[in-house]
Amino acid sequence: MKEEKKYHGVVIPMITPFTEEGKIDELASARIIEHLLKEGMYLFLLGTTGEAASMPQELKIQFVKYILSNIKRETIVYVGIADNCLKNSIDLANKYSDLGADVFVAHLPSYYPLTPDHMLNYYEVLAENSSRPIIIYNIPGTTNMSIPLDVIDKLSHHPNIVGLKDSERDLTRLKQSAEMFGERQDFSILCGWTAQSANILLSGYDGIVPSTGNVVPKMFKKLYKSVISGDNEKAKKLQVEINSIADIHQTVSSLSVSIAQLKVMMNELGMCEQWVLPPLMTLSLKERDQIRVKMNNLIKRNS
């Protein structure tokens, strides 16, 4: 059995629940953290699924403060600090550190096209100015840049850079990174490709960061435990079941639509309202009804 590293397991990129007026829905936030933590999930706040790119800084700080002050169970809380302005990222890191965040996650700034040297320097400066460890976040789907593995290898030896969250949908790259970092006890590798969760864990990754985990955290808990215990067939079977649920919001939708769809799924569970922040748009009544029908069909099929 592979020894678990400090940063491992199922890390849920938590949605950020809003009111219709665009404020933080604190009651919904409490329901969601209870929903996730009772299954032993780790929380990732203010990631892509959490609409961090659409939130003003004061709203981000309010949300992180509320979550961290209302967690009663021992867990690791990851918080996104990515911003096109490096100083903003550093300022947020310091603020979240004071609030009790455990580890920060940062993708590249996405306005200027960056060379590998730019990327290396960016993360080094960020890590040197953070009082908490940093996890590199590779997500070309939003930044339009892929961080080369040789850059990540160099950064992996920085004392304040402790891992990689890779959401690039490239199985060859994921296999290479597993070979490079899988046995490194000082550097964790996590992946946000929900449909490949079982394969990713079986390849040697330490954890997964599935957006669909907001809806069915228990299924991801079972999948992870199946891999850890060596029951690979059960893990693959669970992956098929998970994919049927994830397909409701991930199959043909762009990211800008899938987040709104995910919120409708959570609304159907009674967790939160369906509101998203601009530039994202809340789904039409017809679109919401289509998702509800799909969810009800799944529930009937599995009952």
C-alpha positions in Angstrom: 0.0 0.0 0.0 1.3 3.4 -0.9 2.1 5.7 2.0 -0.2 8.7 2.1 1.4 12.1 2.0 0.3 15.1 3.9 -1.7 16.4 1.0 -3.8 13.5 -0.4 -7.3 12.1 -0.7 -10.4 13.7 -2.0 -10.2 17.5 -2.1 -13.5 19.0 -3.1 -13.4 22.3 -5.1 -16.3 23.7 -3.2 -18.9 25.8 -5.0 -19.5 29.3 -3.5 -23.2 29.7 -2.8 -24.6 33.2 -3.5 -27.9 34.9 -2.9 -29.8 36.4 -5.9 -28.2 39.8 -4.9 -24.7 38.3 -5.3 -23.9 38.1 -1.6 -22.5 35.0 0.2 -25.2 32.7 1.2 -24.0 31.7 4.7 -26.8 29.3 5.5 -26.1 27.4 2.3 -22.4 27.5 3.0 -23.0 25.8 6.4 -25.1 23.1 4.8 -22.5 22.4 2.1 -19.5 22.1 4.5 -21.5 19.8 6.7 -22.4 17.7 3.6 -18.7 17.5 2.6 -17.0 17.2 5.9 -19.2 14.4 7.3 -17.7 12.2 4.5 -14.1 13.2 5.4 -13.5 15.4 2.4 -10.9 18.1 2.3 -12.1 21.6 1.2 -10.7 23.7 -1.6 -12.2 27.2 -1.4 -12.1 29.8 -4.2 -11.0 27.6 -7.0 -12.4 27.6 -10.5 -15.6 25.8 -9.5 -15.9 28.3 -6.7 -16.1 31.2 -9.1 -13.1 33.0 -7.6 -12.3 34.8 -10.8 -15.7 36.6 -10.5 -15.5 37.6 -6.9 -14.3 40.9 -5.5 -11.6 40.6 -2.8 -13.9 41.6 0.1 -16.3 38.9 -0.8 -13.6 36.3 -1.0 -12.3 37.3 2.4 -15.8 37.2 3.9 -16.4 33.7 2.5 -13.1 32.2 3.7 -13.6 33.8 7.1 -17.0 32.3 7.4 -16.0 28.8 6.4 -12.9 28.7 8.6 -14.8 30.0 11.6 -17.5 27.4 11.2 -15.5 24.2 10.7 -15.7 22.0 13.8 -13.9 19.0 12.4 -10.1 18.7 11.9 -9.4 18.9 8.2 -7.0 20.6 5.7 -8.4 23.7 4.0 -7.0 24.7 0.6 -7.6 28.3 -0.5 -7.1 29.7 -4.0 -5.1 32.9 -4.2 -4.7 33.3 -7.9 -4.9 36.8 -9.4 -3.5 38.6 -12.4 -1.8 40.9 -10.0 1.0 39.3 -7.9 0.6 41.7 -5.1 -3.1 40.9 -4.8 -2.2 37.2 -4.5 0.4 37.9 -1.8 -2.0 40.2 0.1 -4.8 37.5 0.0 -2.4 34.8 1.1 -1.4 36.9 4.2 -5.1 37.6 5.0 -6.2 34.0 4.6 -3.2 32.9 6.6 -4.4 35.1 9.5 -7.8 33.5 9.2 -6.4 30.0 9.5 -6.0 28.6 6.0 -3.6 25.7 5.7 -2.3 25.7 2.2 -2.7 27.9 -0.9 -3.4 27.0 -4.5 -2.4 29.3 -7.4 -2.7 29.1 -11.1 -0.8 31.4 -13.5 -1.8 34.9 -14.2 -3.8 34.7 -17.5 -3.4 38.0 -19.3 0.1 37.9 -20.7 1.5 34.8 -22.5 4.3 33.6 -20.3 7.6 31.8 -21.0 8.8 29.0 -18.8 11.2 31.5 -17.1 8.3 33.8 -16.4 6.4 30.9 -14.8 9.3 29.8 -12.7 10.0 33.3 -11.4 6.3 33.9 -10.7 5.9 30.9 -8.4 9.3 31.5 -6.7 8.3 35.0 -5.8 4.9 33.9 -4.6 6.3 31.1 -2.5 8.9 33.3 -0.9 6.3 35.8 0.1 3.7 33.3 1.5 3.5 32.2 5.1 1.8 29.0 4.1 2.8 26.3 1.6 1.9 26.7 -2.1 0.4 24.2 -4.5 0.9 24.9 -8.2 -2.3 24.8 -10.2 -2.0 23.9 -13.9 -5.3 24.6 -15.7 -4.8 25.5 -19.4 -8.5 25.6 -19.9 -8.6 29.0 -18.2 -5.1 30.3 -18.4 -4.4 29.1 -22.0 -1.0 28.0 -20.8 0.4 24.7 -19.7 3.2 24.7 -17.1 6.0 22.5 -18.4 6.8 19.5 -16.2 10.5 20.5 -16.1 9.4 23.9 -14.6 7.3 22.1 -12.1 10.3 19.8 -11.3 12.4 22.8 -10.5 9.7 24.4 -8.4 9.1 21.2 -6.5 12.4 21.6 -4.7 11.4 25.0 -3.3 10.8 24.5 0.4 7.5 26.3 0.3 6.1 24.6 -2.8 4.5 21.3 -1.7 2.5 20.0 -4.6 0.8 20.2 -8.0 -2.9 20.3 -8.9 -3.1 19.4 -12.5 -6.3 19.9 -14.5 -4.8 19.4 -17.9 -6.6 16.7 -19.8 -3.5 14.9 -21.1 -3.1 11.3 -20.0 0.5 11.2 -21.3 1.4 14.2 -19.1 -0.3 12.8 -16.1 1.6 9.5 -16.4 4.9 11.4 -16.7 4.2 13.5 -13.6 3.2 10.4 -11.7 6.6 8.9 -12.6 8.4 12.1 -11.7 6.7 12.9 -8.4 4.7 9.9 -7.3 7.3 8.6 -4.9 8.4 12.0 -3.6 7.1 12.3 0.0 7.8 16.0 0.0 5.7 16.8 -3.1 2.0 15.8 -3.6 0.3 15.4 -7.0 -3.5 16.0 -7.2 -5.7 16.0 -10.3 -9.0 17.7 -11.2 -10.0 15.5 -14.1 -13.2 13.9 -12.7 -13.8 11.4 -15.4 -10.3 9.9 -14.9 -10.3 9.9 -11.1 -9.8 6.1 -10.7 -7.1 5.9 -13.4 -5.3 8.9 -12.0 -5.2 7.4 -8.5 -4.2 4.0 -9.9 -1.3 5.6 -11.8 0.2 7.0 -8.6 -1.4 10.3 -8.0 -2.0 11.2 -4.3 -5.4 12.7 -4.6 -8.2 14.0 -6.8 -10.1 17.3 -6.9 -13.5 16.5 -8.5 -16.1 19.2 -9.0 -18.8 16.5 -9.0 -17.7 15.7 -5.5 -19.9 18.6 -4.4 -22.9 16.4 -5.3 -21.8 12.9 -4.4 -18.8 13.1 -1.9 -19.6 9.7 -0.5 -19.0 8.0 -3.9 -15.6 9.7 -4.3 -14.7 8.6 -0.7 -15.6 5.0 -1.7 -13.6 5.3 -4.9 -10.5 6.6 -3.1 -10.7 3.9 -0.4 -11.1 1.2 -3.1 -7.8 2.3 -4.7 -6.0 2.5 -1.4 -7.2 -1.0 -0.4 -6.2 -2.4 -3.8 -9.8 -3.1 -4.9 -9.2 -1.8 -8.4 -12.3 -3.4 -10.0 -14.5 -1.7 -7.4 -12.8 1.6 -8.1 -13.4 1.3 -11.9 -17.1 0.3 -11.3 -17.6 3.4 -9.1 -16.0 5.5 -11.8 -18.6 4.4 -14.3 -21.4 5.4 -11.8 -19.7 8.7 -11.1 -19.4 9.5 -14.8 -23.1 9.1 -15.2 -23.6 11.8 -12.7 -20.8 14.1 -13.8 -22.1 13.9 -17.4 -25.1 16.0 -16.3 -22.8 19.0 -16.0 -19.6 18.1 -17.8 -20.2 16.2 -21.1 -20.8 18.9 -23.7 -20.8 22.1 -21.6 -18.1 24.7 -21.5 -16.8 25.6 -18.1 -18.9 28.8 -18.1 -22.1 26.7 -18.3 -21.1 23.6 -16.3 -20.7 25.6 -13.1 -24.2 27.0 -13.4 -25.4 23.4 -14.1 -23.6 22.1 -11.0 -25.4 24.7 -8.9 -28.7 23.5 -10.2 -27.7 20.0 -9.2 -26.8 21.2 -5.7 -30.1 23.1 -5.6 -31.9 19.9 -6.4 -30.2 18.4 -3.3 -31.4 21.3 -1.2 -27.9 22.6 -0.6 -28.0 26.1 -2.2 -29.7 28.3 -4.7 -28.7 28.3 -8.4 -27.3 31.8 -8.6 -23.9 32.5 -10.2 -21.9 35.7 -10.6 -21.4 37.6 -13.9 -20.0 37.0 -16.4 -21.6 33.5 -15.8 -25.3 33.3 -16.2 -27.9 31.5 -14.3 -29.7 28.8 -16.4 -33.1 29.3 -17.8 -36.1 27.6 -16.3 -36.2 25.1 -19.2 -32.5 24.3 -18.7 -32.9 23.8 -15.0 -35.9 21.5 -15.5 -33.8 19.4 -17.9 -31.1 18.9 -15.3 -33.7 18.0 -12.6 -35.2 15.3 -14.9 -31.8 13.8 -15.5 -31.1 13.8 -11.7 -34.4 12.2 -10.9 -33.9 9.5 -13.5 -30.5 8.7 -11.9 -32.0 8.5 -8.5 -34.8 6.2 -9.7 -32.3 4.0 -11.5 -30.1 3.7 -8.4 -32.9 3.2 -5.9 
